[in-house]
Amino acid sequence: MLFIIYAEDYEATSAAIRQAKTPEHLAYLDRHKHAIVLAGALLTDDAGKRVGSVSIINVKDRAAAEAFVANEPFRSAGLYRSIKISRMRKGQWNPAAAPKTPEGD
């Protein structure tokens, strides 16, 4: 099942938490790469600041999606002010339209 996870940061503490926990976060994502369809930072329109993250994961059920979120190092460190997990259906799929760079250039 596909789930989209939309997480918004606490603005006041996000930079310090990201700096401290990024290595653990990246290692966690690497351990779960079999389930990650797409993941990345939410940015301000000018890409000058991270304001959260979004992930689309493919797991067996909602409990697995909730466990993925619960065990994520940024979540455990208190980075997010809100997290929404929604089940979704794959509709349009066009990998060729994906940007070639992380910033979408």
Secondary structure, 3 states (H helix, E strand, C coil): CEEEEEEEECCCCHHHHHHHHHHHHHHHHHHCCCCEEEEEEEECCCCCCEEEEEEEEECCCHHHHHHHHHCCHHHHCCCEEEEEEEEECCCCCCHHHCCCCCCCC
